[in-house]
Amino acid sequence: MEIPTDGTRDEILKIRKDAKIIIEKPRGKGAAIRTGFEKRTGDLIIMMDADGSHDRRKFQGFLSPVLAWI
């Protein structure tokens, strides 16, 4: 399997050192989303791109009401 070289893995590991990295085939964002949903192990899924278009610091604000409800 081909290891991504776009920095995705590095960005994920900056946030979660214990992240489970899954390399899927076929390649592509749609396949990655489908694989992520199929292989999830938790109750919540957060999707973000590694290109920096999402500010990870904002997720706590989004998640606080959800986590308070659970």
PDB file of N, H, CA, C and O in Angstrom:
ATOM      1  N   MET A   1       0.829  -1.193   0.000  1.00  0.00           N
ATOM      2  CA  MET A   1       0.000   0.000   0.000  1.00  0.00           C
ATOM      3  C   MET A   1       0.868   1.249   0.000  1.00  0.00           C
ATOM      4  O   MET A   1       1.945   1.278   0.596  1.00  0.00           O
ATOM      5  N   GLU A   2       0.397   2.241  -0.655  1.00  0.00           N
ATOM      6  H   GLU A   2      -0.478   2.218  -1.138  1.00  0.00           H
ATOM      7  CA  GLU A   2       1.123   3.494  -0.775  1.00  0.00           C
ATOM      8  C   GLU A   2       0.875   4.373   0.454  1.00  0.00           C
ATOM      9  O   GLU A   2      -0.270   4.574   0.860  1.00  0.00           O
ATOM     10  N   ILE A   3       1.934   4.884   1.027  1.00  0.00           N
ATOM     11  H   ILE A   3       2.863   4.721   0.697  1.00  0.00           H
ATOM     12  CA  ILE A   3       1.830   5.779   2.180  1.00  0.00           C
ATOM     13  C   ILE A   3       1.631   7.204   1.666  1.00  0.00           C
ATOM     14  O   ILE A   3       2.374   7.648   0.791  1.00  0.00           O
ATOM     15  N   PRO A   4       0.637   7.930   2.197  1.00  0.00           N
ATOM     16  CA  PRO A   4       0.415   9.300   1.715  1.00  0.00           C
ATOM     17  C   PRO A   4       1.611  10.203   1.993  1.00  0.00           C
ATOM     18  O   PRO A   4       2.282  10.064   3.016  1.00  0.00           O
ATOM     19  N   THR A   5       1.869  11.118   1.084  1.00  0.00           N
ATOM     20  H   THR A   5       1.324  11.231   0.253  1.00  0.00           H
ATOM     21  CA  THR A   5       2.989  12.043   1.233  1.00  0.00           C
ATOM     22  C   THR A   5       2.518  13.491   1.320  1.00  0.00           C
ATOM     23  O   THR A   5       3.330  14.409   1.213  1.00  0.00           O
ATOM     24  N   ASP A   6       1.221  13.707   1.512  1.00  0.00           N
ATOM     25  H   ASP A   6       0.561  12.961   1.599  1.00  0.00           H
ATOM     26  CA  ASP A   6       0.675  15.071   1.518  1.00  0.00           C
ATOM     27  C   ASP A   6       0.680  15.714   2.896  1.00  0.00           C
ATOM     28  O   ASP A   6       0.171  16.824   3.052  1.00  0.00           O
ATOM     29  N   GLY A   7       1.240  15.048   3.900  1.00  0.00           N
ATOM     30  H   GLY A   7       1.653  14.146   3.773  1.00  0.00           H
ATOM     31  CA  GLY A   7       1.310  15.608   5.241  1.00  0.00           C
ATOM     32  C   GLY A   7       0.152  15.227   6.136  1.00  0.00           C
ATOM     33  O   GLY A   7       0.118  15.612   7.305  1.00  0.00           O
ATOM     34  N   THR A   8      -0.797  14.476   5.605  1.00  0.00           N
ATOM     35  H   THR A   8      -0.770  14.164   4.655  1.00  0.00           H
ATOM     36  CA  THR A   8      -1.976  14.098   6.387  1.00  0.00           C
ATOM     37  C   THR A   8      -1.587  13.359   7.664  1.00  0.00           C
ATOM     38  O   THR A   8      -2.034  13.712   8.756  1.00  0.00           O
ATOM     39  N   ARG A   9      -0.765  12.348   7.522  1.00  0.00           N
ATOM     40  H   ARG A   9      -0.402  12.061   6.636  1.00  0.00           H
ATOM     41  CA  ARG A   9      -0.364  11.538   8.687  1.00  0.00           C
ATOM     42  C   ARG A   9       0.302  12.411   9.751  1.00  0.00           C
ATOM     43  O   ARG A   9      -0.008  12.280  10.935  1.00  0.00           O
ATOM     44  N   ASP A  10       1.206  13.293   9.348  1.00  0.00           N
ATOM     45  H   ASP A  10       1.458  13.399   8.386  1.00  0.00           H
ATOM     46  CA  ASP A  10       1.903  14.161  10.300  1.00  0.00           C
ATOM     47  C   ASP A  10       0.932  15.081  11.032  1.00  0.00           C
ATOM     48  O   ASP A  10       1.057  15.287  12.239  1.00  0.00           O
ATOM     49  N   GLU A  11      -0.040  15.634  10.299  1.00  0.00           N
ATOM     50  H   GLU A  11      -0.142  15.466   9.318  1.00  0.00           H
ATOM     51  CA  GLU A  11      -1.019  16.530  10.925  1.00  0.00           C
ATOM     52  C   GLU A  11      -1.873  15.790  11.942  1.00  0.00           C
ATOM     53  O   GLU A  11      -2.147  16.313  13.022  1.00  0.00           O
ATOM     54  N   ILE A  12      -2.294  14.579  11.607  1.00  0.00           N
ATOM     55  H   ILE A  12      -2.071  14.154  10.730  1.00  0.00           H
ATOM     56  CA  ILE A  12      -3.093  13.782  12.536  1.00  0.00           C
ATOM     57  C   ILE A  12      -2.296  13.479  13.799  1.00  0.00           C
ATOM     58  O   ILE A  12      -2.807  13.620  14.910  1.00  0.00           O
ATOM     59  N   LEU A  13      -1.064  13.070  13.631  1.00  0.00           N
ATOM     60  H   LEU A  13      -0.649  12.955  12.728  1.00  0.00           H
ATOM     61  CA  LEU A  13      -0.242  12.685  14.778  1.00  0.00           C
ATOM     62  C   LEU A  13       0.146  13.868  15.655  1.00  0.00           C
ATOM     63  O   LEU A  13       0.498  13.672  16.818  1.00  0.00           O
ATOM     64  N   LYS A  14       0.092  15.092  15.129  1.00  0.00           N
ATOM     65  H   LYS A  14      -0.194  15.251  14.184  1.00  0.00           H
ATOM     66  CA  LYS A  14       0.303  16.273  15.965  1.00  0.00           C
ATOM     67  C   LYS A  14      -0.816  16.405  16.989  1.00  0.00           C
ATOM     68  O   LYS A  14      -0.598  16.854  18.115  1.00  0.00           O
ATOM     69  N   ILE A  15      -2.005  16.012  16.586  1.00  0.00           N
ATOM     70  H   ILE A  15      -2.183  15.648  15.672  1.00  0.00           H
ATOM     71  CA  ILE A  15      -3.188  16.156  17.432  1.00  0.00           C
ATOM     72  C   ILE A  15      -3.362  14.943  18.341  1.00  0.00           C
ATOM     73  O   ILE A  15      -3.631  15.084  19.534  1.00  0.00           O
ATOM     74  N   ARG A  16      -3.206  13.750  17.768  1.00  0.00           N
ATOM     75  H   ARG A  16      -2.987  13.635  16.799  1.00  0.00           H
ATOM     76  CA  ARG A  16      -3.407  12.512  18.532  1.00  0.00           C
ATOM     77  C   ARG A  16      -2.266  11.551  18.249  1.00  0.00           C
ATOM     78  O   ARG A  16      -2.207  10.943  17.181  1.00  0.00           O
ATOM     79  N   LYS A  17      -1.371  11.418  19.199  1.00  0.00           N
ATOM     80  H   LYS A  17      -1.419  11.912  20.067  1.00  0.00           H
ATOM     81  CA  LYS A  17      -0.234  10.505  19.027  1.00  0.00           C
ATOM     82  C   LYS A  17      -0.705   9.058  18.915  1.00  0.00           C
ATOM     83  O   LYS A  17      -0.009   8.223  18.338  1.00  0.00           O
ATOM     84  N   ASP A  18      -1.886   8.756  19.465  1.00  0.00           N
ATOM     85  H   ASP A  18      -2.452   9.434  19.934  1.00  0.00           H
ATOM     86  CA  ASP A  18      -2.405   7.393  19.473  1.00  0.00           C
ATOM     87  C   ASP A  18      -3.398   7.132  18.339  1.00  0.00           C
ATOM     88  O   ASP A  18      -4.101   6.122  18.355  1.00  0.00           O
ATOM     89  N   ALA A  19      -3.461   8.036  17.353  1.00  0.00           N
ATOM     90  H   ALA A  19      -2.890   8.857  17.339  1.00  0.00           H
ATOM     91  CA  ALA A  19      -4.409   7.892  16.250  1.00  0.00           C
ATOM     92  C   ALA A  19      -4.138   6.608  15.469  1.00  0.00           C
ATOM     93  O   ALA A  19      -2.989   6.219  15.260  1.00  0.00           O
ATOM     94  N   LYS A  20      -5.210   5.969  15.048  1.00  0.00           N
ATOM     95  H   LYS A  20      -6.143   6.286  15.217  1.00  0.00           H
ATOM     96  CA  LYS A  20      -5.109   4.785  14.207  1.00  0.00           C
ATOM     97  C   LYS A  20      -5.170   5.254  12.757  1.00  0.00           C
ATOM     98  O   LYS A  20      -6.191   5.782  12.316  1.00  0.00           O
ATOM     99  N   ILE A  21      -4.094   5.068  12.026  1.00  0.00           N
ATOM    100  H   ILE A  21      -3.264   4.639  12.384  1.00  0.00           H
ATOM    101  CA  ILE A  21      -3.997   5.490  10.631  1.00  0.00           C
ATOM    102  C   ILE A  21      -4.363   4.299   9.747  1.00  0.00           C
ATOM    103  O   ILE A  21      -3.757   3.233   9.852  1.00  0.00           O
ATOM    104  N   ILE A  22      -5.349   4.483   8.884  1.00  0.00           N
ATOM    105  H   ILE A  22      -5.841   5.350   8.799  1.00  0.00           H
ATOM    106  CA  ILE A  22      -5.797   3.418   7.985  1.00  0.00           C
ATOM    107  C   ILE A  22      -5.517   3.860   6.561  1.00  0.00           C
ATOM    108  O   ILE A  22      -5.963   4.926   6.136  1.00  0.00           O
ATOM    109  N   ILE A  23      -4.773   3.037   5.820  1.00  0.00           N
ATOM    110  H   ILE A  23      -4.411   2.171   6.165  1.00  0.00           H
ATOM    111  CA  ILE A  23      -4.509   3.298   4.411  1.00  0.00           C
ATOM    112  C   ILE A  23      -5.484   2.434   3.617  1.00  0.00           C
ATOM    113  O   ILE A  23      -5.443   1.207   3.707  1.00  0.00           O
ATOM    114  N   GLU A  24      -6.364   3.075   2.836  1.00  0.00           N
ATOM    115  H   GLU A  24      -6.397   4.072   2.763  1.00  0.00           H
ATOM    116  CA  GLU A  24      -7.401   2.331   2.142  1.00  0.00           C
ATOM    117  C   GLU A  24      -7.162   2.324   0.640  1.00  0.00           C
ATOM    118  O   GLU A  24      -6.435   3.158   0.100  1.00  0.00           O
ATOM    119  N   LYS A  25      -7.772   1.391   0.004  1.00  0.00           N
ATOM    120  H   LYS A  25      -8.362   0.714   0.442  1.00  0.00           H
ATOM    121  CA  LYS A  25      -7.841   1.335  -1.456  1.00  0.00           C
ATOM    122  C   LYS A  25      -9.306   1.130  -1.777  1.00  0.00           C
ATOM    123  O   LYS A  25      -9.948   0.357  -1.067  1.00  0.00           O
ATOM    124  N   PRO A  26      -9.869   1.737  -2.753  1.00  0.00           N
ATOM    125  CA  PRO A  26      -9.255   2.679  -3.664  1.00  0.00           C
ATOM    126  C   PRO A  26      -8.959   3.991  -2.972  1.00  0.00           C
ATOM    127  O   PRO A  26      -9.479   4.265  -1.891  1.00  0.00           O
ATOM    128  N   ARG A  27      -8.125   4.796  -3.595  1.00  0.00           N
ATOM    129  H   ARG A  27      -7.702   4.573  -4.474  1.00  0.00           H
ATOM    130  CA  ARG A  27      -7.750   6.093  -3.046  1.00  0.00           C
ATOM    131  C   ARG A  27      -8.840   7.116  -3.320  1.00  0.00           C
ATOM    132  O   ARG A  27      -9.701   6.914  -4.176  1.00  0.00           O
ATOM    133  N   GLY A  28      -8.791   8.202  -2.589  1.00  0.00           N
ATOM    134  H   GLY A  28      -8.091   8.366  -1.893  1.00  0.00           H
ATOM    135  CA  GLY A  28      -9.710   9.302  -2.817  1.00  0.00           C
ATOM    136  C   GLY A  28     -10.448   9.674  -1.552  1.00  0.00           C
ATOM    137  O   GLY A  28     -10.563   8.876  -0.622  1.00  0.00           O
ATOM    138  N   LYS A  29     -10.944  10.893  -1.530  1.00  0.00           N
ATOM    139  H   LYS A  29     -10.850  11.542  -2.285  1.00  0.00           H
ATOM    140  CA  LYS A  29     -11.615  11.401  -0.335  1.00  0.00           C
ATOM    141  C   LYS A  29     -12.877  10.607  -0.021  1.00  0.00           C
ATOM    142  O   LYS A  29     -13.140  10.293   1.141  1.00  0.00           O
ATOM    143  N   GLY A  30     -13.656  10.281  -1.042  1.00  0.00           N
ATOM    144  H   GLY A  30     -13.443  10.535  -1.985  1.00  0.00           H
ATOM    145  CA  GLY A  30     -14.876   9.504  -0.809  1.00  0.00           C
ATOM    146  C   GLY A  30     -14.579   8.150  -0.190  1.00  0.00           C
ATOM    147  O   GLY A  30     -15.255   7.727   0.748  1.00  0.00           O
ATOM    148  N   ALA A  31     -13.573   7.473  -0.713  1.00  0.00           N
ATOM    149  H   ALA A  31     -13.024   7.816  -1.475  1.00  0.00           H
ATOM    150  CA  ALA A  31     -13.175   6.175  -0.164  1.00  0.00           C
ATOM    151  C   ALA A  31     -12.660   6.328   1.261  1.00  0.00           C
ATOM    152  O   ALA A  31     -12.928   5.483   2.115  1.00  0.00           O
ATOM    153  N   ALA A  32     -11.926   7.399   1.518  1.00  0.00           N
ATOM    154  H   ALA A  32     -11.708   8.085   0.825  1.00  0.00           H
ATOM    155  CA  ALA A  32     -11.400   7.628   2.868  1.00  0.00           C
ATOM    156  C   ALA A  32     -12.536   7.861   3.863  1.00  0.00           C
ATOM    157  O   ALA A  32     -12.510   7.330   4.974  1.00  0.00           O
ATOM    158  N   ILE A  33     -13.522   8.646   3.471  1.00  0.00           N
ATOM    159  H   ILE A  33     -13.543   9.077   2.569  1.00  0.00           H
ATOM    160  CA  ILE A  33     -14.669   8.900   4.362  1.00  0.00           C
ATOM    161  C   ILE A  33     -15.426   7.603   4.626  1.00  0.00           C
ATOM    162  O   ILE A  33     -15.747   7.299   5.775  1.00  0.00           O
ATOM    163  N   ARG A  34     -15.710   6.846   3.589  1.00  0.00           N
ATOM    164  H   ARG A  34     -15.449   7.093   2.656  1.00  0.00           H
ATOM    165  CA  ARG A  34     -16.431   5.578   3.746  1.00  0.00           C
ATOM    166  C   ARG A  34     -15.648   4.635   4.658  1.00  0.00           C
ATOM    167  O   ARG A  34     -16.224   4.035   5.566  1.00  0.00           O
ATOM    168  N   THR A  35     -14.350   4.499   4.426  1.00  0.00           N
ATOM    169  H   THR A  35     -13.882   4.986   3.689  1.00  0.00           H
ATOM    170  CA  THR A  35     -13.526   3.615   5.252  1.00  0.00           C
ATOM    171  C   THR A  35     -13.506   4.093   6.702  1.00  0.00           C
ATOM    172  O   THR A  35     -13.595   3.282   7.624  1.00  0.00           O
ATOM    173  N   GLY A  36     -13.389   5.402   6.906  1.00  0.00           N
ATOM    174  H   GLY A  36     -13.317   6.061   6.157  1.00  0.00           H
ATOM    175  CA  GLY A  36     -13.389   5.941   8.262  1.00  0.00           C
ATOM    176  C   GLY A  36     -14.655   5.609   9.019  1.00  0.00           C
ATOM    177  O   GLY A  36     -14.598   5.233  10.190  1.00  0.00           O
ATOM    178  N   PHE A  37     -15.795   5.742   8.367  1.00  0.00           N
ATOM    179  H   PHE A  37     -15.841   6.047   7.415  1.00  0.00           H
ATOM    180  CA  PHE A  37     -17.058   5.409   9.011  1.00  0.00           C
ATOM    181  C   PHE A  37     -17.163   3.908   9.287  1.00  0.00           C
ATOM    182  O   PHE A  37     -17.657   3.506  10.340  1.00  0.00           O
ATOM    183  N   GLU A  38     -16.708   3.092   8.362  1.00  0.00           N
ATOM    184  H   GLU A  38     -16.306   3.419   7.507  1.00  0.00           H
ATOM    185  CA  GLU A  38     -16.768   1.637   8.543  1.00  0.00           C
ATOM    186  C   GLU A  38     -15.840   1.158   9.658  1.00  0.00           C
ATOM    187  O   GLU A  38     -16.171   0.210  10.371  1.00  0.00           O
ATOM    188  N   LYS A  39     -14.680   1.805   9.816  1.00  0.00           N
ATOM    189  H   LYS A  39     -14.411   2.575   9.237  1.00  0.00           H
ATOM    190  CA  LYS A  39     -13.666   1.332  10.767  1.00  0.00           C
ATOM    191  C   LYS A  39     -13.702   2.077  12.097  1.00  0.00           C
ATOM    192  O   LYS A  39     -12.848   1.844  12.952  1.00  0.00           O
ATOM    193  N   ARG A  40     -14.657   2.955  12.286  1.00  0.00           N
ATOM    194  H   ARG A  40     -15.351   3.145  11.592  1.00  0.00           H
ATOM    195  CA  ARG A  40     -14.717   3.743  13.520  1.00  0.00           C
ATOM    196  C   ARG A  40     -14.794   2.821  14.742  1.00  0.00           C
ATOM    197  O   ARG A  40     -15.308   1.704  14.672  1.00  0.00           O
ATOM    198  N   THR A  41     -14.276   3.318  15.840  1.00  0.00           N
ATOM    199  H   THR A  41     -13.859   4.225  15.897  1.00  0.00           H
ATOM    200  CA  THR A  41     -14.332   2.555  17.092  1.00  0.00           C
ATOM    201  C   THR A  41     -14.988   3.362  18.198  1.00  0.00           C
ATOM    202  O   THR A  41     -15.229   2.823  19.279  1.00  0.00           O
ATOM    203  N   GLY A  42     -15.279   4.609  17.972  1.00  0.00           N
ATOM    204  H   GLY A  42     -15.083   5.047  17.094  1.00  0.00           H
ATOM    205  CA  GLY A  42     -15.873   5.461  18.997  1.00  0.00           C
ATOM    206  C   GLY A  42     -17.289   5.868  18.639  1.00  0.00           C
ATOM    207  O   GLY A  42     -17.845   5.427  17.633  1.00  0.00           O
ATOM    208  N   ASP A  43     -17.857   6.709  19.471  1.00  0.00           N
ATOM    209  H   ASP A  43     -17.406   7.067  20.288  1.00  0.00           H
ATOM    210  CA  ASP A  43     -19.224   7.171  19.281  1.00  0.00           C
ATOM    211  C   ASP A  43     -19.314   8.441  18.442  1.00  0.00           C
ATOM    212  O   ASP A  43     -20.365   8.732  17.871  1.00  0.00           O
ATOM    213  N   LEU A  44     -18.228   9.195  18.361  1.00  0.00           N
ATOM    214  H   LEU A  44     -17.373   8.959  18.825  1.00  0.00           H
ATOM    215  CA  LEU A  44     -18.218  10.447  17.617  1.00  0.00           C
ATOM    216  C   LEU A  44     -17.181  10.374  16.505  1.00  0.00           C
ATOM    217  O   LEU A  44     -16.129   9.753  16.657  1.00  0.00           O
ATOM    218  N   ILE A  45     -17.490  11.012  15.393  1.00  0.00           N
ATOM    219  H   ILE A  45     -18.345  11.517  15.269  1.00  0.00           H
ATOM    220  CA  ILE A  45     -16.559  11.087  14.278  1.00  0.00           C
ATOM    221  C   ILE A  45     -16.325  12.557  13.968  1.00  0.00           C
ATOM    222  O   ILE A  45     -17.276  13.319  13.793  1.00  0.00           O
ATOM    223  N   ILE A  46     -15.072  12.951  13.901  1.00  0.00           N
ATOM    224  H   ILE A  46     -14.300  12.332  14.043  1.00  0.00           H
ATOM    225  CA  ILE A  46     -14.700  14.299  13.488  1.00  0.00           C
ATOM    226  C   ILE A  46     -13.935  14.164  12.184  1.00  0.00           C
ATOM    227  O   ILE A  46     -12.946  13.436  12.107  1.00  0.00           O
ATOM    228  N   MET A  47     -14.392  14.861  11.171  1.00  0.00           N
ATOM    229  H   MET A  47     -15.195  15.453  11.234  1.00  0.00           H
ATOM    230  CA  MET A  47     -13.726  14.821   9.874  1.00  0.00           C
ATOM    231  C   MET A  47     -13.087  16.177   9.627  1.00  0.00           C
ATOM    232  O   MET A  47     -13.717  17.218   9.816  1.00  0.00           O
ATOM    233  N   MET A  48     -11.829  16.155   9.204  1.00  0.00           N
ATOM    234  H   MET A  48     -11.316  15.310   9.051  1.00  0.00           H
ATOM    235  CA  MET A  48     -11.146  17.387   8.850  1.00  0.00           C
ATOM    236  C   MET A  48     -10.072  17.092   7.824  1.00  0.00           C
ATOM    237  O   MET A  48      -9.549  15.979   7.754  1.00  0.00           O
ATOM    238  N   ASP A  49      -9.750  18.095   7.031  1.00  0.00           N
ATOM    239  H   ASP A  49     -10.175  18.999   7.088  1.00  0.00           H
ATOM    240  CA  ASP A  49      -8.705  17.950   6.033  1.00  0.00           C
ATOM    241  C   ASP A  49      -7.369  18.354   6.646  1.00  0.00           C
ATOM    242  O   ASP A  49      -7.311  19.197   7.541  1.00  0.00           O
ATOM    243  N   ALA A  50      -6.317  17.748   6.160  1.00  0.00           N
ATOM    244  H   ALA A  50      -6.364  17.063   5.433  1.00  0.00           H
ATOM    245  CA  ALA A  50      -4.975  18.028   6.676  1.00  0.00           C
ATOM    246  C   ALA A  50      -4.360  19.272   6.058  1.00  0.00           C
ATOM    247  O   ALA A  50      -3.226  19.621   6.386  1.00  0.00           O
ATOM    248  N   ASP A  51      -5.075  19.945   5.176  1.00  0.00           N
ATOM    249  H   ASP A  51      -5.996  19.661   4.909  1.00  0.00           H
ATOM    250  CA  ASP A  51      -4.508  21.103   4.499  1.00  0.00           C
ATOM    251  C   ASP A  51      -4.595  22.384   5.326  1.00  0.00           C
ATOM    252  O   ASP A  51      -4.237  23.460   4.847  1.00  0.00           O
ATOM    253  N   GLY A  52      -5.066  22.272   6.556  1.00  0.00           N
ATOM    254  H   GLY A  52      -5.357  21.398   6.945  1.00  0.00           H
ATOM    255  CA  GLY A  52      -5.132  23.431   7.431  1.00  0.00           C
ATOM    256  C   GLY A  52      -6.385  24.270   7.262  1.00  0.00           C
ATOM    257  O   GLY A  52      -6.491  25.338   7.864  1.00  0.00           O
ATOM    258  N   SER A  53      -7.338  23.812   6.457  1.00  0.00           N
ATOM    259  H   SER A  53      -7.252  22.944   5.969  1.00  0.00           H
ATOM    260  CA  SER A  53      -8.558  24.586   6.244  1.00  0.00           C
ATOM    261  C   SER A  53      -9.520  24.498   7.431  1.00  0.00           C
ATOM    262  O   SER A  53     -10.492  25.251   7.497  1.00  0.00           O
ATOM    263  N   HIS A  54      -9.259  23.596   8.353  1.00  0.00           N
ATOM    264  H   HIS A  54      -8.470  22.984   8.299  1.00  0.00           H
ATOM    265  CA  HIS A  54     -10.052  23.485   9.579  1.00  0.00           C
ATOM    266  C   HIS A  54      -9.180  23.886  10.766  1.00  0.00           C
ATOM    267  O   HIS A  54      -8.024  23.472  10.860  1.00  0.00           O
ATOM    268  N   ASP A  55      -9.727  24.680  11.656  1.00  0.00           N
ATOM    269  H   ASP A  55     -10.666  25.016  11.579  1.00  0.00           H
ATOM    270  CA  ASP A  55      -9.008  25.082  12.863  1.00  0.00           C
ATOM    271  C   ASP A  55      -9.393  24.123  13.980  1.00  0.00           C
ATOM    272  O   ASP A  55     -10.493  24.202  14.528  1.00  0.00           O
ATOM    273  N   ARG A  56      -8.487  23.226  14.308  1.00  0.00           N
ATOM    274  H   ARG A  56      -7.594  23.163  13.863  1.00  0.00           H
ATOM    275  CA  ARG A  56      -8.797  22.190  15.296  1.00  0.00           C
ATOM    276  C   ARG A  56      -9.135  22.770  16.666  1.00  0.00           C
ATOM    277  O   ARG A  56      -9.774  22.097  17.474  1.00  0.00           O
ATOM    278  N   ARG A  57      -8.721  24.001  16.943  1.00  0.00           N
ATOM    279  H   ARG A  57      -8.202  24.549  16.286  1.00  0.00           H
ATOM    280  CA  ARG A  57      -9.019  24.621  18.239  1.00  0.00           C
ATOM    281  C   ARG A  57     -10.508  24.917  18.391  1.00  0.00           C
ATOM    282  O   ARG A  57     -10.992  25.093  19.509  1.00  0.00           O
ATOM    283  N   LYS A  58     -11.231  24.972  17.291  1.00  0.00           N
ATOM    284  H   LYS A  58     -10.838  24.828  16.382  1.00  0.00           H
ATOM    285  CA  LYS A  58     -12.665  25.257  17.351  1.00  0.00           C
ATOM    286  C   LYS A  58     -13.505  24.022  17.667  1.00  0.00           C
ATOM    287  O   LYS A  58     -14.674  24.154  18.028  1.00  0.00           O
ATOM    288  N   PHE A  59     -12.944  22.848  17.540  1.00  0.00           N
ATOM    289  H   PHE A  59     -11.994  22.740  17.246  1.00  0.00           H
ATOM    290  CA  PHE A  59     -13.719  21.638  17.743  1.00  0.00           C
ATOM    291  C   PHE A  59     -14.257  21.509  19.162  1.00  0.00           C
ATOM    292  O   PHE A  59     -15.370  21.020  19.356  1.00  0.00           O
ATOM    293  N   GLN A  60     -13.490  21.936  20.148  1.00  0.00           N
ATOM    294  H   GLN A  60     -12.586  22.333  19.991  1.00  0.00           H
ATOM    295  CA  GLN A  60     -13.965  21.839  21.533  1.00  0.00           C
ATOM    296  C   GLN A  60     -15.270  22.606  21.708  1.00  0.00           C
ATOM    297  O   GLN A  60     -16.183  22.132  22.384  1.00  0.00           O
ATOM    298  N   GLY A  61     -15.361  23.779  21.106  1.00  0.00           N
ATOM    299  H   GLY A  61     -14.619  24.164  20.557  1.00  0.00           H
ATOM    300  CA  GLY A  61     -16.586  24.563  21.192  1.00  0.00           C
ATOM    301  C   GLY A  61     -17.765  23.869  20.537  1.00  0.00           C
ATOM    302  O   GLY A  61     -18.893  23.948  21.024  1.00  0.00           O
ATOM    303  N   PHE A  62     -17.502  23.187  19.429  1.00  0.00           N
ATOM    304  H   PHE A  62     -16.586  23.122  19.034  1.00  0.00           H
ATOM    305  CA  PHE A  62     -18.561  22.444  18.746  1.00  0.00           C
ATOM    306  C   PHE A  62     -18.969  21.209  19.529  1.00  0.00           C
ATOM    307  O   PHE A  62     -20.143  20.842  19.559  1.00  0.00           O
ATOM    308  N   LEU A  63     -17.992  20.566  20.164  1.00  0.00           N
ATOM    309  H   LEU A  63     -17.037  20.864  20.140  1.00  0.00           H
ATOM    310  CA  LEU A  63     -18.243  19.298  20.830  1.00  0.00           C
ATOM    311  C   LEU A  63     -18.789  19.441  22.245  1.00  0.00           C
ATOM    312  O   LEU A  63     -19.467  18.536  22.732  1.00  0.00           O
ATOM    313  N   SER A  64     -18.515  20.543  22.908  1.00  0.00           N
ATOM    314  H   SER A  64     -17.964  21.278  22.512  1.00  0.00           H
ATOM    315  CA  SER A  64     -18.939  20.690  24.307  1.00  0.00           C
ATOM    316  C   SER A  64     -20.435  20.421  24.512  1.00  0.00           C
ATOM    317  O   SER A  64     -20.786  19.664  25.417  1.00  0.00           O
ATOM    318  N   PRO A  65     -21.330  21.010  23.710  1.00  0.00           N
ATOM    319  CA  PRO A  65     -22.763  20.704  23.909  1.00  0.00           C
ATOM    320  C   PRO A  65     -23.097  19.241  23.648  1.00  0.00           C
ATOM    321  O   PRO A  65     -23.950  18.670  24.328  1.00  0.00           O
ATOM    322  N   VAL A  66     -22.447  18.640  22.688  1.00  0.00           N
ATOM    323  H   VAL A  66     -21.755  19.103  22.135  1.00  0.00           H
ATOM    324  CA  VAL A  66     -22.716  17.218  22.376  1.00  0.00           C
ATOM    325  C   VAL A  66     -22.248  16.354  23.539  1.00  0.00           C
ATOM    326  O   VAL A  66     -22.976  15.467  23.984  1.00  0.00           O
ATOM    327  N   LEU A  67     -21.046  16.602  24.031  1.00  0.00           N
ATOM    328  H   LEU A  67     -20.454  17.322  23.670  1.00  0.00           H
ATOM    329  CA  LEU A  67     -20.494  15.799  25.115  1.00  0.00           C
ATOM    330  C   LEU A  67     -21.287  15.994  26.411  1.00  0.00           C
ATOM    331  O   LEU A  67     -21.403  15.062  27.206  1.00  0.00           O
ATOM    332  N   ALA A  68     -21.824  17.176  26.628  1.00  0.00           N
ATOM    333  H   ALA A  68     -21.730  17.934  25.982  1.00  0.00           H
ATOM    334  CA  ALA A  68     -22.646  17.422  27.825  1.00  0.00           C
ATOM    335  C   ALA A  68     -23.957  16.644  27.758  1.00  0.00           C
ATOM    336  O   ALA A  68     -24.519  16.262  28.784  1.00  0.00           O
ATOM    337  N   TRP A  69     -24.428  16.418  26.546  1.00  0.00           N
ATOM    338  H   TRP A  69     -23.971  16.728  25.712  1.00  0.00           H
ATOM    339  CA  TRP A  69     -25.702  15.729  26.344  1.00  0.00           C
ATOM    340  C   TRP A  69     -25.576  14.216  26.484  1.00  0.00           C
ATOM    341  O   TRP A  69     -26.517  13.534  26.889  1.00  0.00           O
ATOM    342  N   ILE A  70     -24.384  13.701  26.137  1.00  0.00           N
ATOM    343  H   ILE A  70     -23.619  14.255  25.808  1.00  0.00           H
ATOM    344  CA  ILE A  70     -24.186  12.240  26.132  1.00  0.00           C
ATOM    345  C   ILE A  70     -24.118  11.703  27.532  1.00  0.00           C
ATOM    346  O   ILE A  70     -23.956  10.498  27.724  1.00  0.00           O
TER     347      ILE A  70
END
